[in-house]
Amino acid sequence: MKNLFIFQFAVYLNLYAVAMASSGPLADGFGAEAWLDKIHVVLCVVALVFFMTAALIYIILKRK
């Protein structure tokens, strides 16, 4: 039960970070400077995918 709480907290924290990152400037352009301005969005999306993949692998392996 404690592990589930920690997992839910981590998911909510990541979702909050993605929501905060997505409110940043997104429509500046597609050059190198624009990507450096949006690096927080890219890193939050990569982190979200990583943590959700790790959580799903953990849940699947725990069932076996």
Biotite code that builds the C-alpha atoms (Angstrom):
import biotite.structure as struc

atoms = struc.array([
    struc.Atom([0.000, 0.000, 0.000], chain_id="A", res_id=1, res_name="MET", atom_name="CA", element="C"),
    struc.Atom([2.862, 2.350, 0.805], chain_id="A", res_id=2, res_name="LYS", atom_name="CA", element="C"),
    struc.Atom([4.478, 1.645, -2.579], chain_id="A", res_id=3, res_name="ASN", atom_name="CA", element="C"),
    struc.Atom([1.231, 2.568, -4.324], chain_id="A", res_id=4, res_name="LEU", atom_name="CA", element="C"),
    struc.Atom([1.145, 5.914, -2.507], chain_id="A", res_id=5, res_name="PHE", atom_name="CA", element="C"),
    struc.Atom([4.746, 6.652, -3.490], chain_id="A", res_id=6, res_name="ILE", atom_name="CA", element="C"),
    struc.Atom([3.990, 5.673, -7.101], chain_id="A", res_id=7, res_name="PHE", atom_name="CA", element="C"),
    struc.Atom([0.890, 7.890, -7.232], chain_id="A", res_id=8, res_name="GLN", atom_name="CA", element="C"),
    struc.Atom([2.807, 10.794, -5.715], chain_id="A", res_id=9, res_name="PHE", atom_name="CA", element="C"),
    struc.Atom([5.565, 10.424, -8.319], chain_id="A", res_id=10, res_name="ALA", atom_name="CA", element="C"),
    struc.Atom([3.020, 10.312, -11.150], chain_id="A", res_id=11, res_name="VAL", atom_name="CA", element="C"),
    struc.Atom([1.190, 13.396, -9.873], chain_id="A", res_id=12, res_name="TYR", atom_name="CA", element="C"),
    struc.Atom([4.469, 15.253, -9.418], chain_id="A", res_id=13, res_name="LEU", atom_name="CA", element="C"),
    struc.Atom([5.510, 14.443, -12.987], chain_id="A", res_id=14, res_name="ASN", atom_name="CA", element="C"),
    struc.Atom([2.119, 15.468, -14.351], chain_id="A", res_id=15, res_name="LEU", atom_name="CA", element="C"),
    struc.Atom([2.409, 18.762, -12.492], chain_id="A", res_id=16, res_name="TYR", atom_name="CA", element="C"),
    struc.Atom([5.870, 19.345, -13.953], chain_id="A", res_id=17, res_name="ALA", atom_name="CA", element="C"),
    struc.Atom([4.626, 18.600, -17.471], chain_id="A", res_id=18, res_name="VAL", atom_name="CA", element="C"),
    struc.Atom([1.675, 20.944, -16.992], chain_id="A", res_id=19, res_name="ALA", atom_name="CA", element="C"),
    struc.Atom([3.972, 23.723, -15.801], chain_id="A", res_id=20, res_name="MET", atom_name="CA", element="C"),
    struc.Atom([6.420, 23.105, -18.654], chain_id="A", res_id=21, res_name="ALA", atom_name="CA", element="C"),
    struc.Atom([3.706, 23.077, -21.297], chain_id="A", res_id=22, res_name="SER", atom_name="CA", element="C"),
    struc.Atom([2.610, 26.554, -20.273], chain_id="A", res_id=23, res_name="SER", atom_name="CA", element="C"),
    struc.Atom([5.925, 27.958, -21.498], chain_id="A", res_id=24, res_name="GLY", atom_name="CA", element="C"),
    struc.Atom([6.672, 29.508, -24.887], chain_id="A", res_id=25, res_name="PRO", atom_name="CA", element="C"),
    struc.Atom([5.936, 26.943, -27.588], chain_id="A", res_id=26, res_name="LEU", atom_name="CA", element="C"),
    struc.Atom([5.251, 28.886, -30.785], chain_id="A", res_id=27, res_name="ALA", atom_name="CA", element="C"),
    struc.Atom([8.512, 30.784, -31.212], chain_id="A", res_id=28, res_name="ASP", atom_name="CA", element="C"),
    struc.Atom([9.980, 28.788, -34.064], chain_id="A", res_id=29, res_name="GLY", atom_name="CA", element="C"),
    struc.Atom([11.834, 25.627, -34.888], chain_id="A", res_id=30, res_name="PHE", atom_name="CA", element="C"),
    struc.Atom([15.480, 26.734, -34.891], chain_id="A", res_id=31, res_name="GLY", atom_name="CA", element="C"),
    struc.Atom([18.194, 25.882, -32.396], chain_id="A", res_id=32, res_name="ALA", atom_name="CA", element="C"),
    struc.Atom([17.391, 28.891, -30.219], chain_id="A", res_id=33, res_name="GLU", atom_name="CA", element="C"),
    struc.Atom([13.717, 27.943, -30.088], chain_id="A", res_id=34, res_name="ALA", atom_name="CA", element="C"),
    struc.Atom([14.571, 24.378, -29.020], chain_id="A", res_id=35, res_name="TRP", atom_name="CA", element="C"),
    struc.Atom([16.886, 25.665, -26.308], chain_id="A", res_id=36, res_name="LEU", atom_name="CA", element="C"),
    struc.Atom([14.058, 27.867, -25.064], chain_id="A", res_id=37, res_name="ASP", atom_name="CA", element="C"),
    struc.Atom([11.770, 24.806, -24.985], chain_id="A", res_id=38, res_name="LYS", atom_name="CA", element="C"),
    struc.Atom([14.285, 22.407, -23.442], chain_id="A", res_id=39, res_name="ILE", atom_name="CA", element="C"),
    struc.Atom([12.269, 22.267, -20.194], chain_id="A", res_id=40, res_name="HIS", atom_name="CA", element="C"),
    struc.Atom([9.278, 20.952, -22.150], chain_id="A", res_id=41, res_name="VAL", atom_name="CA", element="C"),
    struc.Atom([11.348, 18.342, -23.952], chain_id="A", res_id=42, res_name="VAL", atom_name="CA", element="C"),
    struc.Atom([13.009, 17.159, -20.744], chain_id="A", res_id=43, res_name="LEU", atom_name="CA", element="C"),
    struc.Atom([9.691, 16.933, -18.892], chain_id="A", res_id=44, res_name="CYS", atom_name="CA", element="C"),
    struc.Atom([8.169, 14.844, -21.676], chain_id="A", res_id=45, res_name="VAL", atom_name="CA", element="C"),
    struc.Atom([11.208, 12.551, -21.738], chain_id="A", res_id=46, res_name="VAL", atom_name="CA", element="C"),
    struc.Atom([11.054, 12.208, -17.941], chain_id="A", res_id=47, res_name="ALA", atom_name="CA", element="C"),
    struc.Atom([7.342, 11.449, -18.044], chain_id="A", res_id=48, res_name="LEU", atom_name="CA", element="C"),
    struc.Atom([7.823, 8.729, -20.647], chain_id="A", res_id=49, res_name="VAL", atom_name="CA", element="C"),
    struc.Atom([10.732, 7.257, -18.698], chain_id="A", res_id=50, res_name="PHE", atom_name="CA", element="C"),
    struc.Atom([8.915, 7.159, -15.358], chain_id="A", res_id=51, res_name="PHE", atom_name="CA", element="C"),
    struc.Atom([5.694, 5.795, -16.814], chain_id="A", res_id=52, res_name="MET", atom_name="CA", element="C"),
    struc.Atom([7.614, 3.070, -18.666], chain_id="A", res_id=53, res_name="THR", atom_name="CA", element="C"),
    struc.Atom([9.522, 2.156, -15.507], chain_id="A", res_id=54, res_name="ALA", atom_name="CA", element="C"),
    struc.Atom([6.281, 2.072, -13.501], chain_id="A", res_id=55, res_name="ALA", atom_name="CA", element="C"),
    struc.Atom([4.570, -0.169, -16.025], chain_id="A", res_id=56, res_name="LEU", atom_name="CA", element="C"),
    struc.Atom([7.547, -2.534, -16.159], chain_id="A", res_id=57, res_name="ILE", atom_name="CA", element="C"),
    struc.Atom([7.558, -2.661, -12.353], chain_id="A", res_id=58, res_name="TYR", atom_name="CA", element="C"),
    struc.Atom([3.831, -3.439, -12.223], chain_id="A", res_id=59, res_name="ILE", atom_name="CA", element="C"),
    struc.Atom([4.126, -6.137, -14.892], chain_id="A", res_id=60, res_name="ILE", atom_name="CA", element="C"),
    struc.Atom([7.122, -7.813, -13.264], chain_id="A", res_id=61, res_name="LEU", atom_name="CA", element="C"),
    struc.Atom([5.528, -7.621, -9.819], chain_id="A", res_id=62, res_name="LYS", atom_name="CA", element="C"),
    struc.Atom([2.531, -9.637, -11.039], chain_id="A", res_id=63, res_name="ARG", atom_name="CA", element="C"),
    struc.Atom([4.677, -12.575, -12.194], chain_id="A", res_id=64, res_name="LYS", atom_name="CA", element="C"),
])
